């Protein structure tokens, strides 16, 4: 899947970059992130992304939309403080 970056570049979506961002936000908040947390957040994120793609099959997703999906996923999973830190990073 290709996403459009803030500067207009197209880039392949890399889930590992997203996971690195999550880990960084957890670390910045002084919280420990375990593998089950990552899987829970990722499953929630994947669901939001899949639903969006189904509704908009011909549209390129922006990096901002990816950030919003992750923000919503973190909140949905009960990580409100992390979601705030993620959005500000």
C-alpha positions as CSV (number, residue, x, y, z in Angstrom):
1,X,0.0,0.0,0.0
2,X,1.2,3.5,-0.9
3,X,0.7,6.5,1.3
4,X,1.2,10.2,0.5
5,X,3.6,12.0,2.8
6,X,3.1,15.6,4.0
7,X,5.6,16.9,1.4
8,X,3.7,15.1,-1.4
9,X,6.1,12.2,-1.8
10,X,4.6,8.7,-2.3
11,X,6.0,6.0,0.0
12,X,5.2,2.4,0.7
13,X,3.5,2.0,4.0
14,X,5.8,0.3,6.6
15,X,4.1,-1.1,9.7
16,X,7.5,-1.3,11.3
17,X,7.8,2.5,11.2
18,X,4.4,2.7,12.9
19,X,5.4,0.3,15.6
20,X,8.6,2.3,16.2
21,X,6.5,5.4,16.7
22,X,4.3,3.6,19.2
23,X,7.3,2.3,21.1
24,X,8.8,5.8,21.2
25,X,5.6,7.4,22.5
26,X,5.4,4.7,25.2
27,X,9.0,5.3,26.1
28,X,8.5,9.1,26.3
29,X,5.6,8.5,28.7
30,X,7.7,6.2,30.8
31,X,5.5,3.2,30.1
32,X,6.4,-0.3,29.2
33,X,5.0,-1.7,26.0
34,X,4.7,-5.5,25.8
35,X,4.1,-7.7,22.8
36,X,0.4,-8.2,23.6
37,X,-0.1,-4.4,23.7
38,X,1.5,-4.1,20.3
39,X,-0.7,-6.8,18.9
40,X,-3.8,-5.3,20.4
41,X,-3.0,-1.8,19.0
42,X,-2.0,-3.3,15.6
43,X,-5.2,-5.3,15.3
44,X,-7.3,-2.2,16.1
45,X,-5.3,-0.1,13.7
46,X,-5.5,-2.8,10.9
47,X,-9.3,-2.9,11.4
48,X,-9.6,0.9,11.0
49,X,-7.3,0.9,8.0
50,X,-9.1,-2.0,6.3
51,X,-12.5,-0.4,6.7
52,X,-11.2,2.9,5.2
53,X,-9.7,1.0,2.2
54,X,-13.0,-0.8,1.6
55,X,-14.9,2.4,1.6
56,X,-12.3,4.3,-0.5
57,X,-10.7,1.7,-2.7
58,X,-9.3,4.1,-5.3
59,X,-7.9,6.7,-2.9
60,X,-4.3,7.1,-1.7
61,X,-4.2,7.4,2.1
62,X,-2.2,10.3,3.5
63,X,0.3,10.0,6.3
64,X,-2.0,12.3,8.4
65,X,-4.8,9.8,8.0
66,X,-2.5,7.0,9.2
67,X,-1.6,9.1,12.2
68,X,-5.3,9.7,12.9
69,X,-6.1,6.0,12.7
70,X,-3.3,5.2,15.1
71,X,-4.4,8.0,17.5
72,X,-7.9,6.6,17.5
73,X,-6.6,3.0,17.9
74,X,-4.5,4.0,20.9
75,X,-7.5,5.7,22.5
76,X,-9.7,2.7,21.8
77,X,-7.2,0.4,23.4
78,X,-7.2,2.5,26.5
79,X,-3.9,4.3,26.0
80,X,-5.2,7.8,26.2
81,X,-2.0,9.3,27.6
82,X,0.1,7.6,24.9
83,X,-2.3,8.8,22.1
84,X,-1.7,12.4,23.2
85,X,2.0,11.9,23.3
86,X,1.9,10.3,19.8
87,X,-0.1,13.1,18.3
88,X,2.3,15.7,19.6
89,X,5.4,13.9,18.3
